[in-house]
Amino acid sequence: MLFLTEDSTARKTINHTVGMLASIPFFTDYNRHWKEGHVVHHLRPCESDDPQNPDPLFGPRLLKKLAQVWLIPGGFLLVNPSTKYDDKAKRMGLGLCCLLPVVAVLYLVNPFSLIVLYIGFTTLGTLNLCKIAQEHGAGLANEPFPILRSRTYFYRMQWLFSPFNIHYHYEHHANFNVPWYLLPAYHKVVHDIIPVEFKDYYIHREYWAQMMGTKGLPQWPVSSKS
């Protein structure tokens, strides 16, 4: 038991260390947004104190935000999830210290690669917005029960654009202690016990309908639309 406890503590320390280091070049406050914020997000998803997704964008509002990300210089910074925190100067300083050497090397090797780097950051912001729309958009924030405010979605090329099984989001909110590599197996168990009336609403392949907000909620007594 002691071995298992020590092993679990070591893995948790490694996870937090890697997460903190990986967040630096993306100007993200790891502790407040992920280490603490992700727990709040699971307890009260899409509520006003949810630091990750208090207002999931979908439909015209999502398209407008995507246009800003691509058309405004540095637009990807507008969707940085940590902009609401008060340590902006520190995060920007650390991020620039990490990125400027990379930018300098890329400029010396091939200046054109800086455009690719910029497009990469912009694409990352775009994929994150679409991911949030799939996970919690289309009115899911209006569901009275927190466990019903997420959806699992399947689409072509999901292996590339939804790495680490992040599209199994209904299952992730059902039990966020399940590691990412066990989510496919957990999905099979959950899928078999979900009532038939729920399955098409919370496990689906209607990517565009979900992104545009036309998928809707089930007409059940438990739904806020009843």
Backbone bond lengths (Angstrom), bond angles and torsions (degrees), N, CA, C in turn:
res aa  C-N    CA-C-N  psi(-1)  N-CA   C-N-CA  omega(-1)  CA-C   N-CA-C  phi
1 M - - - 1.460 - - 1.524 111.29 -
2 L 1.341 115.84 -41.71 1.456 119.86 178.49 1.513 110.81 -62.25
3 F 1.362 115.47 -39.50 1.460 120.08 178.86 1.522 111.30 -62.21
4 L 1.337 115.02 -44.08 1.463 119.28 -179.75 1.516 110.78 -63.94
5 T 1.337 116.16 -39.70 1.458 120.13 -179.96 1.517 111.09 -64.96
6 E 1.337 116.24 -44.00 1.458 120.46 179.56 1.514 110.54 -65.86
7 D 1.335 116.53 -40.09 1.458 120.72 179.45 1.524 110.60 -63.82
8 S 1.331 116.10 -42.63 1.457 120.24 179.45 1.525 111.11 -64.66
9 T 1.320 116.39 -41.00 1.464 120.73 178.88 1.520 110.74 -64.61
10 A 1.324 116.79 -41.31 1.462 120.87 179.64 1.521 111.12 -63.25
11 R 1.332 116.64 -43.99 1.470 120.36 179.46 1.514 111.18 -64.11
12 K 1.327 116.42 -39.68 1.458 120.20 179.07 1.529 110.15 -64.61
13 T 1.324 116.43 -40.55 1.470 120.19 178.72 1.517 110.82 -63.73
14 I 1.331 116.15 -43.31 1.467 120.27 178.52 1.522 110.55 -63.16
15 N 1.331 117.30 -43.79 1.472 121.25 179.77 1.517 111.07 -59.28
16 H 1.332 116.68 -46.83 1.459 120.59 -178.54 1.535 111.31 -66.82
17 T 1.314 116.88 -37.50 1.466 120.45 179.54 1.524 110.89 -65.51
18 V 1.335 115.56 -47.83 1.471 120.04 178.45 1.525 110.53 -61.98
19 G 1.331 116.21 -43.14 1.464 120.05 179.26 1.516 112.56 -61.66
20 M 1.320 116.68 -42.07 1.454 120.55 -179.21 1.526 111.42 -65.88
21 L 1.332 116.45 -42.61 1.467 120.45 179.27 1.533 111.13 -67.03
22 A 1.344 116.11 -40.72 1.467 120.20 -178.73 1.525 111.87 -68.15
23 S 1.326 117.73 -25.63 1.465 120.71 -177.85 1.520 112.97 -77.60
24 I 1.328 117.78 -20.09 1.469 121.29 -174.13 1.526 112.57 -60.08
25 P 1.350 120.16 -53.31 1.473 118.79 -177.77 1.526 113.86 -68.88
26 F 1.336 117.55 -8.39 1.463 120.76 178.92 1.528 111.36 -106.63
27 F 1.345 116.47 13.11 1.473 123.10 174.98 1.531 111.95 55.70
28 T 1.316 116.46 37.16 1.462 121.52 -176.38 1.523 111.19 -106.47
29 D 1.317 115.85 136.76 1.460 121.77 175.36 1.522 107.74 -82.45
30 Y 1.311 117.98 97.00 1.461 121.67 -173.16 1.521 111.89 -62.30
31 N 1.316 117.58 -47.87 1.467 120.52 -175.24 1.520 112.12 -61.73
32 R 1.335 116.72 -49.66 1.463 119.75 -174.82 1.523 111.53 -77.91
33 H 1.322 116.67 -36.64 1.462 118.51 -174.66 1.523 112.69 -85.46
34 W 1.346 117.81 -35.58 1.455 119.70 -176.07 1.524 113.58 -111.47
35 K 1.321 117.37 -57.78 1.463 119.40 -175.32 1.522 111.47 -59.00
36 E 1.326 117.37 -41.96 1.465 121.64 178.24 1.525 111.31 -99.19
37 G 1.318 116.35 -43.40 1.455 120.77 -173.42 1.509 115.04 -66.02
38 H 1.330 117.20 -31.51 1.460 118.94 -178.10 1.527 111.19 -69.20
39 V 1.307 116.66 -31.97 1.467 120.27 177.18 1.527 109.67 -67.13
40 V 1.331 117.03 -45.03 1.467 121.12 177.93 1.523 109.99 -61.58
41 H 1.322 116.11 -40.08 1.470 120.81 179.42 1.525 111.33 -59.18
42 H 1.317 117.54 -37.41 1.459 120.20 179.62 1.525 112.22 -76.67
43 L 1.296 117.20 -30.67 1.463 120.05 178.88 1.524 111.41 -75.44
44 R 1.332 116.19 -41.12 1.474 121.03 -176.39 1.531 110.19 -136.36
45 P 1.321 117.95 64.02 1.468 120.31 -178.05 1.519 112.46 -61.82
46 C 1.338 114.75 134.78 1.460 123.06 174.34 1.524 113.47 69.22
47 E 1.320 118.56 13.47 1.459 121.08 174.18 1.519 109.48 -92.37
48 S 1.330 116.93 169.97 1.460 120.73 -171.77 1.520 113.79 -60.71
49 D 1.343 117.89 -28.14 1.458 120.30 -179.46 1.530 112.63 -96.16
50 D 1.316 117.21 8.65 1.458 121.35 175.10 1.533 107.84 -74.52
51 P 1.336 119.40 112.28 1.461 120.72 -175.69 1.523 113.70 -74.60
52 Q 1.319 117.45 -10.61 1.462 119.69 -176.55 1.523 113.10 -101.87
53 N 1.320 118.07 -49.45 1.467 120.75 -177.40 1.527 111.81 -137.11
54 P 1.339 118.63 64.94 1.464 119.38 -178.93 1.532 112.77 -72.61
55 D 1.330 116.59 -22.16 1.465 120.40 -177.19 1.524 109.30 -147.14
56 P 1.334 118.33 77.16 1.472 121.22 -177.10 1.527 111.69 -59.97
57 L 1.308 116.22 128.20 1.461 121.06 -179.96 1.522 110.41 -85.02
58 F 1.335 116.40 142.87 1.457 122.40 173.79 1.517 107.38 -158.63
59 G 1.316 116.24 165.00 1.457 120.64 178.81 1.524 113.17 65.26
60 P 1.337 118.51 -145.30 1.469 122.26 -177.40 1.530 113.47 -57.18
61 R 1.322 118.16 -37.02 1.466 119.97 179.80 1.529 110.83 -64.90
62 L 1.317 116.81 -37.05 1.457 120.30 177.27 1.521 110.62 -67.29
63 L 1.322 117.68 -45.49 1.466 121.23 179.40 1.521 111.13 -61.04
64 K 1.331 117.29 -38.93 1.460 120.80 177.80 1.531 111.24 -63.54
65 K 1.318 116.31 -42.90 1.460 120.20 179.35 1.527 111.19 -66.65
66 L 1.322 117.25 -38.30 1.460 120.59 177.62 1.532 110.69 -63.96
67 A 1.327 116.71 -37.69 1.467 120.36 177.54 1.530 110.23 -63.87
68 Q 1.321 117.58 -40.49 1.462 121.21 177.96 1.531 111.22 -63.84
69 V 1.321 116.01 -40.81 1.460 120.48 -179.68 1.526 111.26 -60.04
70 W 1.333 116.52 -39.18 1.461 120.35 -175.70 1.530 113.71 -89.81
71 L 1.321 117.61 -31.21 1.463 119.55 -172.49 1.530 114.18 -96.07
72 I 1.326 117.74 -23.41 1.463 120.71 178.54 1.528 108.91 -91.57
73 P 1.337 119.04 128.81 1.466 120.44 177.98 1.533 111.15 -55.75
74 G 1.313 115.69 127.45 1.458 119.86 -176.85 1.515 112.25 71.42
75 G 1.320 116.76 22.27 1.461 120.94 -175.34 1.515 114.15 -60.88
76 F 1.326 117.05 -24.71 1.469 119.03 -179.81 1.525 111.68 -64.56
77 L 1.346 116.40 -22.00 1.468 119.23 177.67 1.526 111.36 -70.38
78 L 1.329 117.45 -21.64 1.464 121.05 -179.62 1.525 111.85 -68.04
79 V 1.327 116.54 -23.65 1.461 119.69 -178.46 1.525 111.86 -107.88
80 N 1.325 115.71 15.75 1.463 118.75 174.95 1.522 108.52 -65.92
81 P 1.325 118.54 123.53 1.469 120.50 -174.42 1.526 114.68 -68.10
82 S 1.339 117.71 -10.68 1.458 120.05 -176.76 1.527 113.67 -101.23
83 T 1.335 117.16 6.93 1.460 119.27 -177.81 1.531 112.52 -64.14
84 K 1.324 117.03 -20.55 1.467 119.84 -177.57 1.523 112.93 -80.39
85 Y 1.331 117.45 -10.37 1.449 119.94 -178.67 1.525 110.84 -86.96
86 D 1.319 116.31 158.29 1.459 120.79 -170.63 1.527 114.57 -91.71
87 D 1.320 118.44 9.64 1.467 120.17 -179.91 1.530 111.07 -108.10
88 K 1.338 116.37 38.79 1.463 121.57 -175.08 1.522 112.07 -57.96
89 A 1.352 117.24 -44.93 1.458 120.66 -175.28 1.526 110.73 -61.69
90 K 1.318 116.36 -43.23 1.459 120.86 -179.67 1.522 110.63 -64.23
91 R 1.339 116.97 -45.78 1.462 120.77 -178.48 1.520 111.25 -66.26
92 M 1.334 116.81 -40.09 1.460 120.02 178.74 1.517 110.36 -65.47
93 G 1.326 116.47 -40.60 1.459 120.16 179.76 1.517 111.93 -63.49
94 L 1.326 116.69 -47.30 1.461 120.40 179.01 1.530 111.38 -63.77
95 G 1.329 115.40 -42.04 1.450 119.37 -179.92 1.522 112.43 -63.52
96 L 1.318 116.36 -42.49 1.465 120.28 179.66 1.520 111.56 -67.98
97 C 1.341 116.61 -37.11 1.466 119.57 176.49 1.523 111.05 -61.13
98 C 1.314 115.82 -30.82 1.461 120.79 179.18 1.525 111.80 -81.32
99 L 1.330 116.51 -38.63 1.460 120.50 -173.51 1.528 114.09 -86.12
100 L 1.324 118.07 -34.37 1.466 120.29 -175.01 1.530 113.24 -59.01
101 P 1.338 119.32 -42.80 1.477 117.71 175.79 1.527 112.16 -60.28
102 V 1.335 116.72 -38.05 1.460 120.56 178.53 1.521 110.06 -65.13
103 V 1.328 116.26 -43.73 1.462 121.04 178.94 1.521 110.67 -62.05
104 A 1.333 116.73 -42.13 1.462 120.87 -179.49 1.529 111.35 -62.74
105 V 1.316 116.33 -44.83 1.469 120.12 179.63 1.518 110.77 -64.61
106 L 1.329 116.86 -44.77 1.464 120.26 179.26 1.519 111.65 -61.75
107 Y 1.327 116.35 -37.97 1.468 120.36 179.56 1.522 111.05 -64.54
108 L 1.330 116.61 -40.49 1.462 121.00 -179.83 1.521 111.66 -70.68
109 V 1.323 116.17 -37.62 1.465 120.20 -178.26 1.523 111.20 -77.58
110 N 1.334 116.61 -50.62 1.465 121.06 -178.56 1.521 108.96 -160.20
111 P 1.334 119.55 101.35 1.467 121.92 -177.48 1.524 113.48 -55.30
112 F 1.323 116.92 -29.87 1.460 120.13 -179.21 1.528 111.25 -62.38
113 S 1.329 117.01 -27.34 1.458 120.58 -177.98 1.525 111.88 -65.82
114 L 1.340 117.58 -19.92 1.464 120.23 176.89 1.527 110.61 -65.71
115 I 1.334 115.98 -33.65 1.465 120.13 176.84 1.528 109.39 -65.69
116 V 1.329 115.41 -40.83 1.464 120.10 178.44 1.527 109.81 -62.97
117 L 1.339 117.14 -40.69 1.463 121.08 178.42 1.523 110.57 -62.46
118 Y 1.320 116.77 -43.81 1.469 120.75 179.21 1.529 110.88 -62.71
119 I 1.328 116.04 -44.74 1.462 120.38 178.43 1.524 110.05 -62.07
120 G 1.331 116.62 -35.15 1.459 120.48 178.62 1.522 112.05 -62.17
121 F 1.342 116.97 -45.21 1.459 120.69 178.43 1.532 110.58 -64.86
122 T 1.330 116.30 -39.47 1.461 120.64 179.57 1.528 111.29 -66.32
123 T 1.324 115.47 -42.06 1.468 120.34 177.71 1.520 111.02 -63.85
124 L 1.316 116.68 -39.52 1.459 120.47 178.95 1.530 111.16 -61.12
125 G 1.344 116.36 -43.67 1.461 120.33 177.11 1.516 111.86 -62.76
126 T 1.330 116.36 -38.64 1.461 121.59 178.79 1.522 111.29 -64.10
127 L 1.323 116.01 -48.07 1.467 120.28 -179.30 1.525 111.17 -63.23
128 N 1.318 116.82 -35.10 1.467 119.18 179.59 1.525 111.16 -67.76
129 L 1.330 116.98 -40.42 1.466 120.53 177.59 1.532 110.94 -63.94
130 C 1.326 116.49 -43.38 1.470 119.98 178.82 1.524 110.18 -66.01
131 K 1.308 116.90 -37.32 1.469 121.71 178.50 1.529 110.72 -61.19
132 I 1.325 116.84 -45.38 1.467 121.03 179.98 1.528 110.52 -64.10
133 A 1.337 116.32 -40.05 1.467 119.82 178.40 1.521 111.02 -61.56
134 Q 1.331 116.39 -39.52 1.465 120.06 179.40 1.527 111.51 -70.51
135 E 1.317 116.61 -37.32 1.460 120.53 -175.46 1.526 113.04 -76.48
136 H 1.349 116.62 -41.60 1.466 119.46 -169.91 1.526 114.51 -135.84
137 G 1.335 118.11 5.05 1.458 120.06 -176.76 1.518 113.69 -83.15
138 A 1.326 115.20 -165.68 1.472 123.17 176.21 1.528 112.83 58.76
139 G 1.321 116.82 37.72 1.454 120.19 174.35 1.515 115.94 86.18
140 L 1.322 118.14 2.23 1.462 120.04 179.98 1.530 112.24 -61.43
141 A 1.325 116.77 -26.62 1.466 120.22 179.03 1.519 111.68 -63.23
142 N 1.340 117.16 -18.11 1.471 120.81 -178.53 1.531 113.25 -87.45
143 E 1.316 116.98 -6.64 1.460 119.08 178.09 1.526 110.03 -66.01
144 P 1.341 118.42 132.79 1.469 120.25 -177.45 1.516 113.78 -69.37
145 F 1.346 117.26 -25.14 1.460 120.26 -178.52 1.529 109.54 -101.01
146 P 1.340 118.15 120.69 1.467 121.63 -176.90 1.521 114.10 -53.74
147 I 1.322 118.32 -36.09 1.460 120.81 -176.54 1.525 112.11 -66.74
148 L 1.341 117.44 -16.42 1.463 121.62 179.77 1.526 113.06 -97.71
149 R 1.313 117.55 11.16 1.472 120.37 -176.99 1.524 113.01 -97.17
150 S 1.302 117.38 30.27 1.464 120.23 178.23 1.515 109.53 -147.52
151 R 1.327 115.51 158.84 1.460 120.62 179.85 1.522 110.73 -136.11
152 T 1.318 115.49 148.91 1.461 123.11 170.14 1.519 107.38 -97.53
153 Y 1.315 117.10 136.43 1.462 120.90 -174.41 1.528 110.02 -136.74
154 F 1.322 114.95 145.72 1.458 121.49 177.99 1.521 108.61 -124.10
155 Y 1.329 115.99 145.05 1.460 121.00 178.82 1.529 108.65 -162.18
156 R 1.302 116.09 165.53 1.459 120.64 179.13 1.534 110.29 -65.04
157 M 1.287 116.06 143.56 1.465 123.21 179.91 1.523 112.68 67.28
158 Q 1.326 117.45 20.28 1.464 119.26 -179.98 1.531 111.34 -64.37
159 W 1.318 116.62 -27.90 1.463 121.15 179.14 1.532 110.78 -63.06
160 L 1.350 116.51 -25.60 1.462 120.83 -179.10 1.522 111.88 -93.29
161 F 1.329 117.03 -44.87 1.457 120.94 -173.68 1.529 114.11 -94.62
162 S 1.329 117.00 -9.42 1.472 120.83 175.81 1.532 108.86 -129.50
163 P 1.334 116.63 67.99 1.472 119.37 -177.18 1.525 112.37 -68.22
164 F 1.307 115.34 164.36 1.463 122.97 178.03 1.539 112.29 57.46
165 N 1.350 115.00 30.33 1.476 120.83 174.07 1.525 113.10 60.09
166 I 1.330 118.16 31.45 1.459 119.80 -176.74 1.523 112.63 -69.35
167 H 1.357 117.03 -13.46 1.467 118.04 178.93 1.526 112.54 -76.65
168 Y 1.327 117.58 -12.07 1.470 120.77 174.24 1.528 109.05 -81.92
169 H 1.317 116.52 63.65 1.456 119.08 -169.72 1.524 113.84 -86.14
170 Y 1.300 117.64 -30.60 1.473 119.81 174.40 1.523 109.52 -60.37
171 E 1.334 116.01 -44.86 1.456 120.95 179.27 1.523 111.17 -66.50
172 H 1.320 115.93 -38.07 1.463 119.96 -179.94 1.521 111.31 -62.34
173 H 1.327 117.13 -37.83 1.466 119.92 179.02 1.528 111.60 -79.72
174 A 1.306 116.46 -25.10 1.459 118.93 176.57 1.529 110.48 -66.81
175 N 1.342 116.06 -35.80 1.470 120.90 178.24 1.529 108.44 -157.53
176 F 1.338 116.37 95.05 1.459 119.07 -175.50 1.532 113.01 -79.15
177 N 1.331 117.17 5.19 1.464 120.61 173.33 1.527 112.15 -85.40
178 V 1.322 117.26 -9.44 1.459 120.85 177.61 1.528 108.77 -75.66
179 P 1.337 118.67 121.49 1.469 120.39 -179.86 1.522 111.47 -65.52
180 W 1.323 116.53 156.66 1.462 121.64 -173.00 1.529 112.87 -58.26
181 Y 1.341 117.28 -35.05 1.460 119.71 -176.32 1.524 112.89 -76.08
182 L 1.336 118.21 -10.57 1.464 121.48 176.70 1.534 112.28 -102.63
183 L 1.324 117.17 -1.61 1.464 119.87 -177.95 1.530 113.54 -61.86
184 P 1.346 120.13 -38.87 1.477 118.34 176.96 1.533 112.36 -59.87
185 A 1.331 117.35 -41.48 1.464 120.46 178.55 1.526 110.56 -68.39
186 Y 1.324 116.02 -39.68 1.470 120.13 178.38 1.521 110.45 -65.75
187 H 1.327 116.34 -34.63 1.469 121.34 177.94 1.522 111.10 -59.44
188 K 1.329 116.93 -41.05 1.459 120.47 -179.43 1.532 111.17 -63.20
189 V 1.326 116.08 -38.84 1.459 120.24 179.02 1.524 110.50 -68.52
190 V 1.337 115.90 -47.48 1.468 120.52 -178.32 1.521 110.78 -64.27
191 H 1.329 116.24 -41.34 1.465 120.31 -177.75 1.524 111.58 -59.21
192 D 1.306 116.77 -35.44 1.466 120.69 -177.28 1.525 113.50 -75.17
193 I 1.318 117.54 -19.90 1.470 119.39 -176.96 1.529 112.66 -107.00
194 I 1.333 117.60 -7.72 1.465 119.83 176.84 1.533 109.01 -72.06
195 P 1.321 118.65 132.64 1.466 120.63 176.67 1.526 110.88 -55.70
196 V 1.316 115.57 146.51 1.464 120.87 -176.86 1.523 111.59 -54.57
197 E 1.334 116.64 -38.77 1.464 120.74 -178.37 1.526 112.72 -63.22
198 F 1.304 117.34 -21.86 1.455 121.65 -177.45 1.527 113.25 -89.81
199 K 1.301 117.39 -32.14 1.461 121.26 -165.93 1.518 113.81 -55.39
200 D 1.329 117.28 -48.04 1.459 120.08 -177.05 1.524 112.91 -68.80
201 Y 1.304 117.50 -19.68 1.458 120.92 -179.41 1.528 112.05 -87.54
202 Y 1.317 116.29 -34.10 1.461 119.37 -172.77 1.523 114.33 -111.38
203 I 1.320 117.71 -8.26 1.462 122.81 172.35 1.519 106.10 -136.57
204 H 1.323 117.93 109.67 1.461 119.47 -168.09 1.529 112.06 -151.04
205 R 1.335 114.68 176.27 1.460 122.93 176.53 1.528 111.34 -124.87
206 E 1.308 117.86 16.14 1.467 122.14 -177.65 1.535 110.11 -90.05
207 Y 1.318 115.61 67.67 1.465 121.32 -173.26 1.527 111.61 -59.53
208 W 1.318 117.23 -49.94 1.469 120.82 -175.51 1.527 111.31 -67.85
209 A 1.321 117.59 -41.07 1.465 120.76 179.14 1.526 110.59 -62.44
210 Q 1.316 116.63 -40.17 1.458 120.01 178.12 1.530 111.09 -66.53
211 M 1.326 117.23 -42.59 1.459 120.73 -178.83 1.526 111.55 -65.41
212 M 1.322 116.46 -35.56 1.461 120.11 -178.17 1.520 112.83 -89.07
213 G 1.327 117.38 -5.34 1.462 120.60 175.36 1.507 115.09 83.12
214 T 1.339 118.04 18.96 1.464 120.44 -177.82 1.523 112.87 -100.71
215 K 1.311 118.11 -0.90 1.461 120.00 -177.55 1.518 111.99 -69.74
216 G 1.309 117.81 -39.30 1.455 121.06 176.15 1.506 113.48 80.25
217 L 1.325 115.03 178.37 1.461 123.18 -178.23 1.525 110.05 -113.34
218 P 1.310 117.67 156.08 1.474 120.25 179.37 1.518 111.39 -65.61
219 Q 1.320 115.81 142.39 1.467 121.23 179.05 1.516 110.24 -85.82
220 W 1.295 114.57 70.93 1.456 122.24 179.86 1.500 109.63 -114.93
221 P 1.333 118.35 158.26 1.473 120.65 174.92 1.518 112.57 -59.13
222 V 1.359 118.53 -27.19 1.462 121.11 -179.03 1.516 111.64 -78.23
223 S 1.328 117.53 -11.49 1.453 120.04 -178.08 1.532 110.11 -84.08
224 S 1.319 114.79 147.18 1.457 120.61 178.99 1.515 111.78 -67.36
225 K 1.342 117.76 -14.39 1.448 120.84 -179.26 1.523 111.89 -86.77
226 S 1.334 116.84 -6.31 1.463 119.61 -178.37 1.514 110.91 -77.80
